[in-house]
């Protein structure tokens, strides 16, 4: 005898460390305690690299199974078009679920956090590879019967718990399951671990789930803090006067951020060199070009080298951030293990220019050093030895200007600026596109080498295009091709196509 009962089908997409397994266990325990047969499976992913782990749960009324006289046959994986509740711990994972067809307008309640944890493909893109959050959210609204959304990562931080408890609260608030709030809370209490904080996060999730969702808006850009009127350090005070006296108001905020970055990276003299370079470009009165140079030059002059990496890893603010992220208790000890793999090139770049060139072009000495750079090293910065090791490398900052890497990068920067200045009088639009090509120079190691190689090809192409009416638009197309493929294959084809 068939009762016509159907299982409730719930899919959870969560990344490692977010408690997706705990959330699945809670839903199973909730169903079993309230008259349902439950089955749970999981298909492991590798966090954002190949997708989140998918937990799949089916709940079937026990009374209906008894009426049928047989145990129900429950599925092991979610099927497109056949999911009642889809829970995603991050907005991109919700978008992936929509793309797979797991979210449908006629039946699926979609519950997702609106915060972003950037995917590897987004981070490794040569240009701005960040997905459009507004488009993702809009697609989810269009695809789901009901879309419960808010920043659940922020809610978990406010309540001192993990995001899985907030998701469980949002599931309760959505009313997508046939169980009352008391049943949800009893499930958490039976778990017996972190009950107080989990219940607090659950309550916050349930409250925000029933609130009216906010309209879809683009995330606001972080404000740039204004420059102080005065500074106790005289060289910094001189920079502040230059910013006020030599540059227009519309460029001052961007230049202020560039000066801040370079003061943190090197020293006031280095920040003054930055202002000198921007001022030389700005004399032509091309406001858009000046703004582009101000932005890209600050990024290029603060290139990532071994000194910078070591400096960032031993800062007190980093230790505090790590302690906050892993929620270290007062009675707990924290160990931080850094995986470092400097190649011979990075070692030579850190040395004085003459010594670095000699080692890079030597025979036996180079092979000797390479024996020790074939494998990465683990450095425990929470130990005295590991901390002092990186602290010593960070201290090389005062001699950075004498390093091989500085000489190489400085020569490239000067050539880039000179090329723009030469183009400005006759072809300002082409000069602007040359400025924007700096986007290719980023990262470190192989990524930096490939980007720099593509950048040099574009600079050569710009010289050949000079004088053509379509020079600016052609260089823009070439840059887009270079940004689309870091290995340079698309750029190579584009260069052949335009005949340069």
C-alpha positions in Angstrom: 0.0 0.0 0.0 1.5 3.3 -1.0 0.9 6.4 1.1 2.3 8.8 -1.6 4.8 10.2 1.0 8.0 11.6 -0.4 11.4 12.1 1.3 12.5 15.6 2.2 15.8 16.2 0.3 18.4 18.5 1.8 21.8 19.3 0.2 24.6 21.2 2.1 27.6 22.8 0.4 30.2 23.8 2.9 34.0 24.3 2.8 36.5 22.7 5.2 36.4 24.0 8.8 32.9 25.4 8.5 31.1 22.6 10.4 29.2 21.2 7.4 29.5 17.7 8.9 28.1 19.0 12.2 25.2 20.7 10.4 24.4 17.5 8.6 24.5 15.5 11.8 22.1 18.0 13.4 19.6 17.7 10.6 19.8 13.9 10.8 19.4 13.9 14.6 16.5 16.4 14.2 14.7 14.2 11.8 15.2 11.0 13.8 14.1 12.6 17.0 10.9 13.7 15.3 9.6 10.6 13.6 11.7 10.4 10.4 14.0 7.9 8.9 17.2 9.7 8.0 20.1 8.9 5.6 23.2 11.1 5.2 26.1 10.9 2.7 28.9 13.2 1.8 31.1 13.7 -1.2 34.3 15.4 -0.3 35.7 18.4 -2.3 38.9 20.3 -1.7 37.5 23.6 -0.3 37.3 26.3 -3.0 39.8 24.6 -5.2 37.4 22.1 -6.7 34.3 22.9 -4.9 32.9 22.4 -1.4 32.1 19.1 0.3 28.5 18.2 -0.5 26.5 16.6 2.3 23.2 15.1 1.2 20.4 14.1 3.6 17.0 12.5 2.9 14.3 12.4 5.6 11.3 10.0 5.3 8.3 9.9 7.7 8.6 6.7 9.8 4.9 6.3 10.0 4.6 6.3 6.2 7.2 3.6 5.9 5.4 1.5 8.5 2.1 2.0 6.6 3.9 0.8 3.4 5.3 -2.2 5.2 8.8 -1.6 3.7 11.8 0.6 4.3 12.1 3.5 1.9 14.8 3.5 -0.7 16.7 6.8 -0.3 19.2 8.3 -2.7 22.8 8.9 -2.0 23.5 12.0 -4.0 21.4 15.1 -5.0 19.8 15.1 -8.4 19.2 18.3 -10.5 15.6 19.4 -10.2 15.0 17.2 -7.1 16.2 19.1 -4.0 13.9 20.6 -1.5 16.4 22.6 0.6 19.9 23.7 -0.5 22.2 25.2 2.1 25.4 26.9 1.0 27.9 28.4 3.4 29.1 31.0 0.9 27.6 32.9 -2.1 29.8 31.3 -4.8 28.8 27.8 -3.6 25.1 28.9 -3.9 25.9 30.0 -7.5 27.5 26.7 -8.3 24.4 24.9 -7.0 22.2 27.0 -9.3 24.6 26.2 -12.2 24.3 22.5 -11.5 20.5 22.6 -11.6 20.1 21.7 -7.9 18.0 24.8 -7.2 14.6 25.0 -8.9 11.9 27.6 -8.9 9.0 25.2 -8.2 10.4 23.6 -5.0 13.8 24.6 -3.7 14.4 26.8 -0.6 17.9 28.2 -1.0 19.7 29.2 2.2 23.1 30.9 1.7 25.5 33.3 3.3 26.1 36.4 1.2 29.8 36.7 2.2 32.6 35.7 -0.2 35.5 33.3 0.2 37.4 33.8 -3.0 38.0 30.8 -5.2 41.5 29.8 -6.4 40.5 30.8 -9.9 39.5 34.2 -8.7 42.8 34.7 -6.8 45.1 33.4 -9.5 43.6 35.4 -12.4 46.0 37.8 -14.1 43.6 40.6 -13.8 40.5 41.2 -11.6 39.1 37.7 -11.5 36.5 38.3 -8.7 33.1 37.1 -9.7 30.2 39.6 -9.7 28.5 39.1 -6.3 25.4 41.1 -7.5 25.0 38.8 -10.5 25.4 35.7 -8.3 22.8 36.9 -5.9 20.4 37.9 -8.6 20.8 34.5 -10.3 20.0 32.7 -7.0 16.9 34.9 -6.5 15.7 34.0 -9.9 16.3 30.3 -9.5 14.9 29.5 -6.1 11.4 29.3 -4.8 12.6 31.0 -1.6 16.0 32.5 -1.0 17.1 33.1 2.6 20.2 35.2 2.6 22.4 37.4 4.8 26.0 37.6 5.9 26.2 34.5 8.1 30.0 34.7 8.6 29.5 38.1 10.2 26.7 36.6 12.4 28.9 33.8 13.5 31.7 36.3 14.4 29.2 38.4 16.4 28.0 35.4 18.4 31.4 33.7 18.9 30.3 30.5 17.2 30.7 28.8 13.8 28.7 29.4 10.7 27.1 25.9 10.8 25.0 27.0 13.9 23.9 30.2 12.0 22.9 28.0 9.0 20.9 25.7 11.3 19.1 28.8 12.7 18.4 30.1 9.2 17.0 26.6 8.3 14.7 26.9 11.2 13.6 30.4 10.3 12.9 29.4 6.7 10.2 27.0 7.9 11.4 24.6 5.1 11.3 21.6 7.5 8.2 20.4 9.3 9.7 20.9 12.8 9.2 23.6 15.4 12.0 25.7 16.9 12.0 23.8 20.1 12.9 20.6 18.2 15.9 22.5 16.6 17.1 23.8 19.9 16.8 20.4 21.6 19.0 18.9 18.8 21.8 21.3 19.7 21.4 20.7 23.4 21.6 16.9 22.9 24.9 17.4 21.1 26.5 18.6 24.4 29.4 20.5 22.8 29.5 24.3 22.7 25.8 24.4 23.5 25.7 28.0 24.7 27.5 29.6 21.8 25.7 27.4 19.3 22.3 28.3 20.6 23.2 32.0 20.5 24.3 31.7 16.9 21.2 29.6 16.1 19.0 32.3 17.5 20.7 35.0 15.4 20.4 32.9 12.3 16.7 32.2 12.9 16.0 35.9 13.6 17.8 37.2 10.5 16.1 34.5 8.3 12.6 35.7 9.0 13.6 39.4 8.5 12.9 40.9 5.1 15.9 40.4 2.8 17.9 43.5 1.9 17.9 44.6 -1.7 20.7 43.3 -3.9 23.4 46.0 -4.0 27.0 46.1 -5.0 29.5 46.0 -2.0 30.7 49.4 -1.2 34.4 50.2 -1.7 36.3 50.5 1.5 36.8 54.2 2.3 40.3 55.7 2.1 41.2 57.4 5.3 42.1 61.0 4.9 45.7 62.1 5.4 46.3 63.7 8.8 47.0 67.5 8.9 50.4 67.0 10.6 52.8 64.2 11.6 55.4 64.2 14.3 58.0 62.6 12.0 59.4 65.5 9.9 60.0 63.5 6.6 56.4 62.2 6.7 55.2 65.8 7.5 57.0 67.0 4.4 55.1 64.3 2.3 51.8 65.6 3.7 52.6 69.1 2.7 53.5 67.9 -0.8 50.2 66.1 -1.1 48.3 69.2 -0.1 50.3 71.7 -2.2 51.3 69.9 -5.4 48.3 67.7 -6.3 44.6 68.4 -7.0 41.9 67.4 -4.6 40.5 64.7 -6.9 43.9 62.8 -6.9 44.8 63.3 -3.3 42.9 60.4 -1.8 44.5 57.9 -4.2 48.0 59.4 -3.7 47.6 59.4 0.1 46.9 55.7 0.0 49.9 55.2 -2.2 52.1 57.1 0.2 50.8 55.1 3.1 51.6 51.9 1.3 55.2 52.9 0.4 55.9 54.2 3.9 54.9 50.9 5.3 56.9 49.1 2.5 60.1 51.1 2.7 60.6 54.6 4.1 59.8 58.3 3.5 62.4 58.7 0.8 60.8 55.9 -1.2 57.4 57.5 -0.8 58.9 60.8 -2.0 60.2 59.1 -5.1 56.7 57.9 -5.8 55.3 61.4 -5.6 58.1 62.7 -7.9 57.2 60.1 -10.5 53.5 60.8 -10.4 54.2 64.6 -10.5 56.3 64.2 -13.6 53.4 62.4 -15.4 50.8 64.9 -14.0 52.6 67.9 -15.6 50.8 67.0 -18.9 47.5 67.7 -17.3 45.9 64.3 -18.2 43.9 63.6 -15.1 42.8 60.0 -16.0 46.4 59.0 -16.8 47.7 60.6 -13.6 45.2 58.6 -11.6 46.1 55.3 -13.3 49.8 55.9 -12.8 49.2 56.8 -9.1 47.4 53.5 -8.6 49.6 51.1 -10.6 52.9 52.7 -9.6 52.2 52.3 -5.9 51.4 48.6 -6.5 54.5 48.1 -8.6 56.9 49.9 -6.2 55.7 47.7 -3.4 56.5 44.5 -5.3 56.5 41.3 -3.3 60.0 40.1 -2.4 61.4 37.8 0.3 61.9 40.8 2.6 58.3 41.9 2.3 57.0 38.3 2.9 59.1 37.9 6.0 58.1 41.4 7.3 54.3 40.6 7.0 54.7 37.2 8.6 56.4 38.5 11.8 54.1 41.5 12.5 52.2 41.5 15.8 49.0 42.3 13.9 49.3 39.0 12.0 49.7 37.0 15.1 46.6 38.7 16.6 44.6 38.0 13.4 45.5 34.3 13.4 44.6 34.0 17.1 41.3 35.6 16.4 40.6 33.4 13.4 41.3 30.2 15.2 39.7 31.4 18.4 42.6 30.6 20.7 41.5 30.3 24.3 43.4 32.0 27.2 44.8 28.6 28.4 45.8 27.4 24.9 49.1 27.7 23.0 49.3 28.6 19.3 51.8 27.2 16.9 52.1 28.9 13.4 53.9 26.8 10.8 54.9 28.6 7.6 55.6 26.7 4.4 58.4 28.6 2.6 59.9 27.6 -0.7 62.3 30.3 -1.9 63.9 29.5 -5.3 67.4 30.3 -6.3 66.1 33.3 -8.2 64.5 34.8 -5.0 67.7 34.2 -3.0 69.8 36.0 -5.7 67.2 38.8 -5.9 67.6 39.4 -2.1 71.4 39.6 -2.3 73.4 42.8 -3.3 73.0 43.3 -7.0 76.6 42.3 -7.9 76.7 39.2 -5.8 73.2 38.2 -6.9 74.1 38.4 -10.6 77.4 36.5 -10.0 75.6 33.6 -8.1 72.8 33.5 -10.7 75.4 33.1 -13.6 77.9 30.9 -11.7 78.4 27.2 -12.1 79.3 25.2 -9.1 78.2 27.8 -6.5 74.8 28.0 -8.2 74.4 24.2 -8.2 75.4 24.0 -4.6 72.7 26.5 -3.5 70.1 24.9 -5.7 70.6 21.6 -3.8 69.0 23.4 -0.8 66.2 25.0 -2.7 64.7 21.9 -4.2 62.2 21.4 -1.4 60.2 23.8 0.8 60.9 24.4 4.5 58.6 24.6 7.4 59.4 27.6 9.6 57.6 27.9 13.0 57.2 31.6 13.5 55.6 31.1 16.9 59.0 29.7 18.1 61.9 32.0 19.0 64.2 30.4 16.3 61.7 30.7 13.5 60.6 34.2 14.5 64.2 35.5 14.7 65.0 33.9 11.3 62.2 35.7 9.5 62.8 38.9 11.6 66.3 38.9 10.3 65.2 38.6 6.7 62.7 41.4 7.3 65.5 43.6 8.6 67.1 43.5 5.2 64.6 46.2 4.2 67.1 49.0 5.0 69.4 47.6 2.3 66.6 46.8 -0.3 67.7 49.5 -2.7 71.1 47.7 -3.2 69.5 44.3 -4.0 69.3 42.7 -7.4 65.5 42.7 -7.4 65.3 46.4 -6.7 67.6 47.3 -9.6 65.7 45.1 -12.0 62.2 46.3 -10.9 63.4 49.9 -10.8 64.7 49.7 -14.3 61.4 48.3 -15.6 59.5 51.0 -13.8 61.6 53.8 -15.3 61.3 52.4 -18.8 57.5 52.1 -18.3 57.2 55.8 -17.2 59.5 56.9 -20.0 57.4 55.2 -22.6 54.3 56.9 -21.3 55.9 60.3 -21.3 57.1 59.8 -24.8 53.6 59.0 -26.0 51.8 61.7 -24.1 52.1 64.6 -26.5 50.9 62.9 -29.6 49.0 59.8 -28.4 47.6 60.3 -24.8 45.1 57.5 -25.3 47.9 55.0 -26.1 49.8 56.3 -23.0 46.8 55.5 -20.9 46.6 51.9 -22.2 50.4 51.5 -21.5 49.7 52.6 -17.9 47.0 50.0 -17.5 49.2 47.2 -18.8 50.9 47.2 -15.4 48.1 45.0 -14.2 50.0 42.1 -15.6 52.9 42.5 -13.2 51.8 40.8 -10.0 52.5 38.0 -7.6 55.8 36.3 -7.2 57.8 33.3 -8.4 56.4 31.7 -11.7 53.3 33.9 -11.7 55.4 37.1 -11.6 57.8 35.8 -14.3 54.9 34.9 -16.7 53.2 38.2 -16.0 56.4 40.2 -16.6 57.1 38.3 -19.8 53.6 39.2 -21.1 54.0 42.8 -20.0 57.3 43.2 -21.9 55.6 41.8 -25.0 52.9 44.4 -24.7 55.4 47.2 -24.2 57.2 46.1 -27.4 53.8 46.0 -29.2 53.0 49.5 -28.0 56.2 50.8 -29.6 55.3 49.2 -32.9 51.7 50.5 -32.7 52.8 54.1 -32.1 51.5 56.3 -34.8 48.6 54.1 -35.8 45.1 55.5 -35.4 43.8 52.3 -33.7 46.9 52.0 -31.5 45.1 52.5 -28.2 42.2 50.1 -28.9 44.5 47.5 -30.3 46.8 47.5 -27.2 43.6 47.2 -25.1 42.6 44.1 -27.0 46.1 42.7 -26.6 46.1 43.4 -22.9 42.7 41.6 -22.5 44.2 38.6 -24.3 47.2 38.6 -21.9 44.9 38.8 -18.9 42.8 35.9 -20.1 45.7 33.5 -20.3 48.7 33.8 -18.0 50.8 31.4 -20.1 50.7 33.8 -23.1 49.1 31.6 -25.7 46.1 33.9 -26.2 48.5 36.9 -26.4 50.7 35.2 -29.0 47.7 34.6 -31.2 46.4 38.1 -30.7 49.9 39.6 -31.6 49.9 37.6 -34.9 46.3 38.7 -35.7 47.1 42.4 -35.3 50.5 42.1 -37.2 52.9 43.3 -34.5 
